[in-house]
Amino acid sequence: MALNEEVKNNIQSMKSEAKAFLDTNIDYYSLLGFKVASKATGFLLKVFAISLFAALALVFISFAGAFAIGKALDSNTLGFLIVGSFYIILAIVMYSLRKVIIDIPILKKFSDIFFN
């Protein structure tokens, strides 16, 4: 009967240790998920804020450039047309190089965040 009690105690001990192990793993992966989510959110917010201010600066610089070109050519319309054409050409180039310029760097950054 003593052997039966010893086996029963060992099984109880194994059960409680397995439960503690699983609880610890669940806590660990919850914290890991929180860390990855917070780093990704922080990265996205930084990119958004920097992009917003860069876009605002670009708008003002574009207006200044368009007016300067317009003054040099004696036609504000031509100035704005030249600046607009520049942005259309830039958009076409960005679209054709989108994988190299946008997709791959973002994939690398999120891989670093997730796997490190």
C-alpha positions as CSV (number, residue, x, y, z in Angstrom):
1,M,0.0,0.0,0.0
2,A,3.0,2.3,0.6
3,L,4.0,2.0,-3.0
4,N,0.5,3.0,-4.1
5,E,0.7,6.1,-2.0
6,E,4.1,7.0,-3.3
7,V,2.9,6.7,-6.9
8,K,-0.1,8.8,-6.1
9,N,2.1,11.5,-4.5
10,N,4.5,11.4,-7.5
11,I,1.5,11.8,-9.9
12,Q,0.1,14.7,-7.8
13,S,3.6,16.3,-7.8
14,M,3.9,15.9,-11.5
15,K,0.5,17.3,-12.1
16,S,1.2,20.4,-10.0
17,E,4.6,20.9,-11.6
18,A,3.1,20.6,-15.1
19,K,0.4,23.1,-14.2
20,A,3.0,25.5,-12.9
21,F,5.0,25.0,-16.1
22,L,2.1,25.7,-18.3
23,D,1.1,28.8,-16.3
24,T,4.6,30.1,-16.6
25,N,4.7,29.5,-20.3
26,I,1.3,31.2,-20.8
27,D,2.6,34.2,-18.8
28,Y,5.9,34.3,-20.8
29,Y,4.1,34.2,-24.2
30,S,1.6,36.8,-23.1
31,L,4.5,39.1,-22.1
32,L,6.3,38.4,-25.4
33,G,3.1,39.2,-27.4
34,F,2.7,42.4,-25.4
35,K,6.4,43.3,-26.1
36,V,6.1,42.7,-29.8
37,A,2.8,44.6,-30.1
38,S,4.1,47.6,-28.1
39,K,7.3,47.7,-30.2
40,A,5.3,47.5,-33.5
41,T,2.8,50.1,-32.3
42,G,5.6,52.4,-31.3
43,F,7.3,51.9,-34.6
44,L,4.1,52.7,-36.5
45,L,3.4,55.8,-34.4
46,K,6.9,57.1,-35.0
47,V,6.7,56.5,-38.7
48,F,3.3,58.2,-38.8
49,A,4.4,61.3,-36.9
50,I,7.6,61.7,-38.9
51,S,5.6,61.2,-42.2
52,L,3.0,63.8,-41.1
53,F,5.6,66.5,-40.4
54,A,7.6,65.6,-43.5
55,A,4.4,65.9,-45.6
56,L,3.6,69.3,-44.1
57,A,7.1,70.5,-44.8
58,L,6.9,69.2,-48.3
59,V,3.6,71.0,-49.0
60,F,5.1,74.3,-47.9
61,I,8.3,73.7,-49.8
62,S,6.3,72.8,-52.9
63,F,4.2,75.9,-52.7
64,A,7.3,78.0,-52.3
65,G,9.0,76.3,-55.3
66,A,5.9,76.6,-57.5
67,F,5.6,80.3,-56.8
68,A,9.4,80.8,-57.4
69,I,9.2,78.9,-60.7
70,G,6.0,80.8,-61.6
71,K,7.7,84.1,-60.8
72,A,10.7,83.2,-63.0
73,L,8.5,82.1,-65.9
74,D,5.9,84.9,-65.3
75,S,3.2,82.4,-64.9
76,N,2.1,80.8,-61.6
77,T,0.2,78.2,-63.5
78,L,3.4,76.9,-65.2
79,G,5.1,76.9,-61.8
80,F,2.5,74.7,-60.3
81,L,2.3,72.5,-63.4
82,I,6.1,71.9,-63.2
83,V,6.0,71.0,-59.5
84,G,2.9,68.8,-60.1
85,S,4.6,67.0,-63.0
86,F,7.7,66.4,-60.8
87,Y,5.5,64.7,-58.2
88,I,3.8,62.6,-60.8
89,I,7.2,61.4,-62.1
90,L,8.3,60.7,-58.5
91,A,5.1,58.7,-57.9
92,I,5.7,56.6,-61.0
93,V,9.3,55.9,-59.9
94,M,8.2,55.1,-56.4
95,Y,5.5,52.7,-57.7
96,S,7.9,50.9,-59.9
97,L,10.5,50.5,-57.1
98,R,8.0,49.9,-54.3
99,K,9.3,46.4,-53.4
100,V,12.9,47.7,-52.9
101,I,12.0,51.0,-51.3
102,I,9.0,50.1,-49.1
103,D,8.2,46.4,-48.9
104,I,11.6,44.8,-48.1
105,P,12.7,47.4,-45.5
106,I,9.4,47.2,-43.6
107,L,9.5,43.4,-43.7
108,K,13.0,43.5,-42.3
109,K,12.0,45.9,-39.5
110,F,9.0,43.9,-38.4
111,S,11.1,40.7,-38.6
112,D,13.6,42.3,-36.2
113,I,10.8,43.4,-33.9
114,F,9.1,40.0,-33.9
115,F,12.1,37.7,-33.7
116,N,14.4,39.7,-31.4
